[in-house]
Structure formats: structure tokens, C-alpha cells
Amino acid sequence: MTTQAWISLGACAGLLALAGLALVRVGRSPLALPLSMLSIALSTWNFADFALAHAGGQGWRLMATAAALMSAPSALHFILSFVGERRRLAAVMVSAYGVFGLLAVTALAGLGSAQVASVVNSRGFVLTVLAFATPLLLAGFGLLTWHLRREVRSTERTRARLLLTGLALLVTLLGTDLVAVLGRDVPRLGNLGTLLGLPAIAVVALRLRLFGQELSNVHAMYALLLAMVGVLSYLAVFQVFAARYGALVVGTAAITLALLAITRRGVIAFVAQRERLEQMATLGRFSAQMAHDLKNPIAALKGAAQYLKVEHAQGRPWDDKGEFLDLLLEQVERLDRVVSTYQRLGRVEPLQQPLDLNQLVASVLSLQSFTGRPEVEIRRELAVELPRSTGDWDLLANAVENLVRNAFEAMPRGGTLTLRTRLEGMGVALSVEDTGEGMNARTRERAFDDFYTTKATGSGLGLAFVRRVVEAHGGQVALTSHEGRGTTVTLRLPASDAPTGAPIRGEAEPWPS
């Protein structure tokens, strides 16, 4: 075999391994699916290129064309997920998949029609592909460059630089194949581009926590072993069916499907196990919080009941024990409130009543004095004569407590926490701002998703709960954050009174010791 054929096989094996690593994180990271799709598309292109050089046949050229076409929208999908713009630019991404998917289907249709095959191999088809791919890829690289310039953390900047380098090598050298089709006398270096671009992407995935955690060497070795088995199986099929094109296609397709099935079973088992563990951990934390909330009133009930039992056993009257009977009733009512609060927390059903947002902020902050965080400074900037709102005090207080707790966790070495209230249109707004670690673009995009967390002991329910509470009150929640600069979460609620003037009164106080 030629050197180019060996390069194609090596790139095919590496890309299959990278696809396996990405598939392990599907459902846990928005980057996993597009990276696995990109790796599979490029692996298919490399294998078709190898088959074309080894066995010949117009069909392999058409399959290589279809695979190369699908790499463009997959690359854009990956870039949008990396820079945190996947949801905002979803329409562009879906359109790209539609356009290039149609072109890929046209290329595959050439397998059954010589006329369509001649169109796919024509200069006009290549120019059409370039017309769509060039602005798409330029926009993708522009987004990566913009992301690199705005990020301040060295790790994220290193990720962005490596991805820019790998994708630039990939796109530039793949472009030589298109230029060669146009009749230019240039070497075809596309398979070399995938082989050179692969290490940069692999380093980011394996050692720079691209998926939110560092993948182990065991994962890498398993994926590489599976890929090598696949490549060896491909070679065996070519040796057996070298002169039979139909058998080659069926054999390689069967091997590919078998590899995907094995990977899929492993991924499903892995993800299911992780989800069960996380659900059990979340249930455990929820149960611990409920037990804590119930323990105090139950202890008070038990103490009062035991005291009255002793008094009764000794034949003493209860005429002067009215406060203990009152205590029993108070604790029963307290238990009823706790149960009702948890029911409302689960269903997020607000019990509407007039409330003062400034008083709610003061109430929440008064409970934080026991945390013992002298290195954190608190600032209150509360609007004077703020209109009253209508809402559920307990639910909103719980939401604000979540935000305050998140802010403290984001400032392990100290910082400033600022809570602001203000008029905003016909409603009121509360902002919770910290000067902590901040979030990267991918975390920002998924911050309000259920069960999404970057904390080792987090449940992923905090910000999702905040969003549901605010939306249940007819309001909106917004988040702005930058790594190294801090995070601001703003809750916007409708006001129940007509708005009045609201000059801001700012005050700063040290965190209570």
C-alpha cells in the first residue's frame, strides 16, 4: 500500500477512537454529539479515500464526497457548542445541516445513477459546495477567534488555540482535495490534514477537560483498541473481497454497524449508571434537607410531650402549663408549613400574597450571618419606595437563597456580593451579583438546565428551580457571567402597585463575623 493509504488508515483509526470517547459523554456535554458526528464523518471520508486508492471504483469517491460534505455542518455545530452560541444560532446550524445534508444525499444518489454521479464530479458541483462552505467556515473561525479574545482564563484560551490550530489544519488541507478536483495541480492532502488536526482536538478532549472532566487513560485505550479492531477488520474484508465491489460495501458497512452497536451499548450502560448514581445522590441531599427541616419541630414536640407526660405521671395539674400546650400547637403548625412548602417546591405553585422585595432581601441576608465568611463583603443597593409585588414569600426566598449560596461558593477566596433592587418598566427587578470565578460560555448556555451542574456535590437543580419559580410568578430570569469576572443573575417580577420614583440607596457592610 502507498504512504497515503497508510495515512488514511491511521487517521481513520484515530478518528474512530475520538468518536468513541465523545460518545461516552453524549447527554452530559453539548460538545460530545457534534464532535462524535464530525469524527465519524471524517473517519468515513478517510476510509472511503483508502478504499478508492486500494480497490478503485466510482462509488468510493461518491461516499468520500458525501462524508466530507457532512463534516462542514458538524464542524459548525461543534464550534457553536464550544463558544456557547448553539441555542442562539440554532436556526443557522439547522439550515447548514439541511443544505449540506441535501448535497450529501445528492452525492449518494450518484451510486445508482451515472448521470447524477457526473454532476457530483463536475466543476459546478464543487463550486456550489465552496460557495456554501466558505462563509460557513469563516463564520465558525470568527466565533472561535472572538471567544479566544474575550476569555481571560489560561485553560480556556489554550483550548481555543488548540482547536483553532487543529480545525485550521483540517480545513486547509481538506481544501486541497477540492482544489485538485477543480483541475489545479496541487497534491491531495486531506487525509494528512485529518491526521495532523486530530492530536490537537484529542489533547483538548483528554487533558484539558473539554467535556467537563478529564477522561481517563482507560477510556482512551478502550476507544483506540476498538478503533484498531475496526480498521483490521476493514483490511481483512478488503483482502477477502478485493475484486467484488458489492461485497466490500456490505462488509465494511456491517463492520461499522457492529462497532457502533458495541459503542452504543457501552455508552448506554455507562450513562444509565451515572444517571442512577446522580439521581440517588440528589434524592439523598433532598432527603437530608427535609430531615433537617423536620427535625427541629419534631424535637420540640417530643420535649414538650415528654415533660407533660412526666407531670401527668406525678399527678401534677396542667393549669400552669399552658405555654407547653401552645408550643405543641405551634410546632404542629410549623410541621404543616414545612410539608406545604415542600409540596409547593415540587410543583412550584406560588401562594400569591403581597410582599415587599426589599424586606425579602433583608430576611434572606439575615439568615446568612451564621455562615462565618468574614472574607466576603456584602453590599445592598435597594430602591427606595419600591412598589410591592405579589408572590409566594417562601418560594421566592428559597430562590434568592439559592442564588446567594451559589455566589458564596463561587468566591472561595473572598470577594463582594451585591444585591440590588430597582424599578424596571412596570415591574421590579432583583439582581444578585458576585465577583467570583464566573462561568465559561458552555456553562452559561446550560446553567438553567435541569440536573446540569459543574460541582462535584451539586444536584443541578438550583438555577433550574430559580427559573421555574420566577416564571411561575409571571416573571423572567437572566444571567450574565464571564470567567474571572463574576456572575450576575437578575430576577424580573411584575409589580402589584403603580410604579413610583425609586432613587437607589447603596450601602456597604462587612460580612458578619
N, C-alpha and C positions, 0 to 999 in steps of 0.2 A: 504494500500500500504506500501511497505517497505521503509526504510530510503533512500536506494539507488535510488528508483524510484522517491521520492520527490527531491532528489539532481539533478537527471536528468531533472525533470520538471523545477526546479529553474534555472539551467544552461541554459536550452532551452529558457526560457523567457528572461533571461539577454542577451543572445547572439542575440536573435531576436531584442531586443531593441538596442543593439550596432550596429547591421546591419542597422537598420533604421536610426540611427544617421549618420553612414558612407554614406548611400545612399543620404542623403541630400547634401553632399559635392562632389558627383561624378561629374566630369567635372571641379571642382575647385581645387582639390587636388589630386596628384598622389597616395596618400595613401588611399583614400576613397574606390576605387574599390577593391583592394586586401583585405582590412580589411572587407568590406562587404561580399566578397566571402568566406573569412576564417570564419567569424561569421556564415554565412548561412550553411556552410559545418559542422561546429561543432554543430550548433543547430540541424541540421538534424540527426547527429550521436547520440546526446543525446536523441532526441525524439524516434529514432529507438531503442535505448537501453531501454528506458522506455516501449515502446510497446512490446519489446521482453520479458521483465520481467512481464508485465501486462497481455499480451494475448498469448505469445508464438508464435511459427511459424518460420520456417527457413527463410522466406522472410525478416523479420525484421533484422535478423542477416546479411543477404547479403546487405541490404540497409545501415546498420550501417557500414559495411566494405567499401562500395563504398564512403560514405560520409567521413570516416576517411582518405581514400586514397587521396581524393581531397583537404584535409586540408594541406597536405605537400607542393604541389606547390603553394598554396595560401599563406602559411606562408613565403616561399622563395620570392614570389612576393612582399609581404609586407615589408620584410627585405630589399630587393634591393631598393625599393622605399624610404624607410626611410633613408638609407645611401647614396642615390643619385647615385646608380650604375645601375638603371633599364635599361637605354638605352645601356650602355656599355656592360652589360651582358645579353642583351635581348635574345641571342641565347640559353644560359643556361636556362633561365626562360621558353622559349617556349618549349625546349626539356623536361623540367621537367613536364610541363603541358601535353605534348604528352605521355610520359611514364606512368605517374600516371593516366591520363585520360583513357589510354588503359586498365590498371589494373582495374579501376573503372567500365568500360564497361563490362569487363570480369566478375566482381562480380555481376553486374545487370543481365547479361546473365544467371546467375545461377537461376534466378527466373523462367525461362522457361525450364531449363534442370537440372535434378538431377545429371547428370554426371559432368556438369560444376560446380554445387554447391559443389560437393565433392572435386573437385580440389581447389576451392577457400578456403574451410575449411581445406585444407591439410597443413601439416608442410612445404612442399616445397614452397607453395604459400607465406606463412608468411615469410620464409627465403628470398624469392625473394624481397618482399616488404622491408624488413630490409636492404638488400643489396643496394637497390636504395635510401632508405630514410636516412640511416645513414650518408653517405658522404654529401648528400644534406643539411641536418640539421646542421651538423658540420660546413660546409662552411658558412651557414647563421649565426650561432652564432659567428664564427670567424670574419665575417664582422661587426657584432654588437659590438664586443669587440674592433676591430680596430677603429671603429667610436667613441667609448667611449674614447679611449686613445688619439685620435688626436683632439677632441673637447676641447675648453677652456671655453666655456660659461656654467655656472652652470645649467641653464634651460635645455639646450640640453643634458648635461650629466645626469641630473635627468630623462629626457625622456628615454635615452638609458638604464639607470639602471633599471627603472621600466619595460620597455619592455623586457629586458633580464630576469628579475625575472619572469614576467608573462609567457613568452614563455618557460622558463626553467621548470616551474611547469607544464605547459600544456604538453610539450613533455615527461617529465619524467613520469608523472602519466598516460598519454596515453600509454606509453610503457609497463606499467604493463599488459594491456589487451593483447598486442601481446605476452608477455612472458607467460601469462596464456594459450594462445592458443597453445604454444609450449609444454604444458604439465607440466609446473612448478607450484608448489603450492604457488602461490602468489595471494593476493587479487586484484580484478579488481578495479582500482582507476581512470580510465579515466574520468568519469563524475565529480568526485571530482576535478580533475586537471583543467577541463574547468571552474568549479565554482570558484576555487581559483585564476586561472590566469586571469579571467575576470576583477576583480577590478583594477588590475594594468594597464591593457590596457584602461579601462574606465576612470581612473583618467588622463591618458596621453591625451586621446581624449577630455575630458570635461574641464579640468582645466589647462592643460599645452599647449594649442593651437597647438595640433598636426596637425590640418588641416589649420593652418594659422590664426585662430581666435578662441576665446573661445566660445564654443557652450552654448547656454542659458539653464537655467533650464526648460524652456517651451519645448524646443526640447527634452530634456531628459524625461520629464514627458509624452509627447505625444508618444514618442517611447516606453516607458515602458508600457503605457496604451494599446497601440496597441498589444504589445507582450503578455500582460496578457489576452487580449481578445482572442488572438490566442490559448494560452495554455488552457484556459477554454473551448474553442470550441473543442479542441482536446479531452479533458476529456469527454465532452458531447457525442462526436462521439463514444468514447470507451464504454460509458455506454449503448448507444443505440444498437451498433453493436458488442458487445463483442464477440459473437460466430461466426461472419461472417467475415472472413479474407478479402475477396474481397471488401466488403462494407467499412471496416476500411481503406483500402488503398485508395479507391476512395474518401472517406470523408475527410481524412487528406490531400490528395493532393488538393482537392477543397478548403479547408480552407487556405492552404499555398498559392495557386494561388491567392485567394481573397486578402490575406494580402499583397502579392507582388504587386497586381494591385493597391490597395489603396495607398501603399507606392510610387509606381511608379507615380501615378497621382499627389500626393503631391510633389514629388521631381521635376517632370517636371514643375509644376506650379511655384514652388519656384525658380528653376534655370532660367526659362524663364523670370520671373520678375526681378531677379538680372541682367541678361544679358541685358534686355532692359534699366534698370537704368544705367548700366555701359556704354552702347553704347551712351545713351543720354548725360552722363557726359563727355565722350570722345569727342563727337561732340561739346558739349559746350566749352570745353577747346580749341579744334581745331579752332572753330569759333572765340573765343576771341583772339587767337594768330593772326589769319588772319585779324581781325578787327584792331588789334594793328599795324600790318604791313602796312595796307592800310590807316590808319587814318592820319599819318604824311604827306604823299604826297598829300592826298585829302585836308588837311588843308592848305598846301602851295598853292595848286591850287586855292582854294577858296579865300585866302587872296590876291593873285596876281590879280585874276579876279575881285574882288570887288574894288580893288584900281584902276585898269584900267577903270572899269565902271564909277567910280566917276570922274576920269579925263576926260573921254569922255563926261559925262553929263555936265561938266563945260566948255566944248569946248576947252580944252587944247590939244595941239598936243602930239603925242606919239613918237616924234622923239628922245627924250632923255630917253625913257622908254624901251630901248632895253633889259636891264637886266631882266625886268619883263617878256618879251616875251620869253627870254631864260629860265627863271625859269619855265614858263608854259611847255615848251618843255621838260625840264629836269625832271619835275615831272610826265609828261605823260610817258616818257621813264622808269622812276622809277616804276610806276604802272605796266607797261608792264613786267618789270623784276620780280616784285613780283608775278604776275599771272603766268609767265613762271616757276618761281621757285616752286610754289605750284603744278603746273602740273607735274613737274619732281619729286617732293617729293612723289606725289601719285603714279606715275608709276615707279619711281626710274629709270629714263632713263638718264644716265650721258651724259653731253655735253663735249666730250673729247677735252682737250687742255693741253699744257704743264703747269706744276705747280711745285713749289718748296715747299716740305713738311715742311721745316723749316720756310719759310715765312708764310705758312698757320697756323702753330702752334703759331707764333708770333701774327698773326692777331686775332686768336681766344682769346688768353690771353689778348690782349689789350682791348677787349670788357668786360673783367671781372673786370676791375678796378673800376667799379661803384657798385659792389656788397657790398662793405663795410664789408669785412671779415678779420679784422686785425689778428684774432686768427689763420688763416690758412697761412702757408708758401708755396710758390711755388718754385719749382726747375725745371730748364730747363737743360737737358743734350742732346744737339743737335749735331749730327755728322757733322764734317767739310767736305766740298766738297761732300755733299750728292748728288747722281745722281738725276736728275729731273724725275718726274713721269708724266704720262698722265692721266688726270681725270677731273671731274667736281668740280671746286672750291667750288661752293655753297653747293652742296650735301655733299662733304667731310667735309667742315667747319661746316655744320649743325650736321653731325655725331659726330665730335670731341666736339662740344658744348654740345651735349647730354651727352657725357662721362664726361666732366668737371663738368657739372651741377650735374650729379649723384654722382661724387666724393665729391662735397661740401655738398650735402645732407647726405652723409654717414659720415660726420665729423661735427656733430652739436656742438661739444665741442672743435673744432680746430684739427689741425694735419698738415700733409705735403702732398702736391700734387706734383707729379713729372711727367713731360712729357719728354719722351726720343725718339729720332730718331736714327736710325742706319742702316747700311747695313746688309742685311740678304740674303745670296746666291746671286741670280741675281735680287733681289728686294730690297725694302726699308721697314722699319717697324717703326711704331709709337706706343709707349706704354703710357697709362695713368694710373698712379698708385696712390692710396690713402692709408692712414693709418687709415681708418675709421673702421666702425663696421664689415665689411665683411659679407659674406653670408654663410648660412649653406649648407649642402650637397644637400638638396632637392631644395633650391632656385637656387643653381648653375646649377643643371640639367635642370631647366626650364627657366633660365634667358633670353634666346633669343627667347622664345615662344611668339607669338602674343598675346596681351591683358593680359599677365601674369604680375602681379605687387604685391608687398608686401606693397605698400604705400597707405594710405587712399585716397589720391587725385591723385594717379598715373593713367596713361592711359594704361600702359603695352605695349606701342609702341616704347619706346626709344631704348632699346638694339635690339629689333627686326628690327627697322629701320636701326640701325648701321650695323647690319649683312647684310641686303639687299643691302645697299649702297656699302659696301666693296665687296660683291660677284658680284655686277653689274660691278665693275671695274676689275674683274678677280682676286680678292684677297681673303684673308681669315681673319677671326677674331677668337681670342682665349681669354678665360677668366680663370683666376686663382684667388681663393678667399678662405679665411679661417676666421671664426668668430673671432673677436677680433684682427685680424692681418691686415685687409685691403684687397683691391681688385686691380687687375691689368688686364686691357683689352688691348690687342695688335692687331693692325691692320697691316696686311701684304699686300703690294701692289707691282705690277710689276714695275720695273724701265724702263724708256724710253731710258736712256743713259747707256753706258758700266760702270760697277762699277769701282770705284777708291778707293784709300786708304781713310779711314774715321776714324781718331782719334776722340775720344769723348771729347767734351769740356763741362764740367759741371759748372754750376753757380747756386748760391742760392740767392734769394732775398725775402724780406718780402712781404707779401701780401699788396697791396696799401691801404692806409687808406683814 
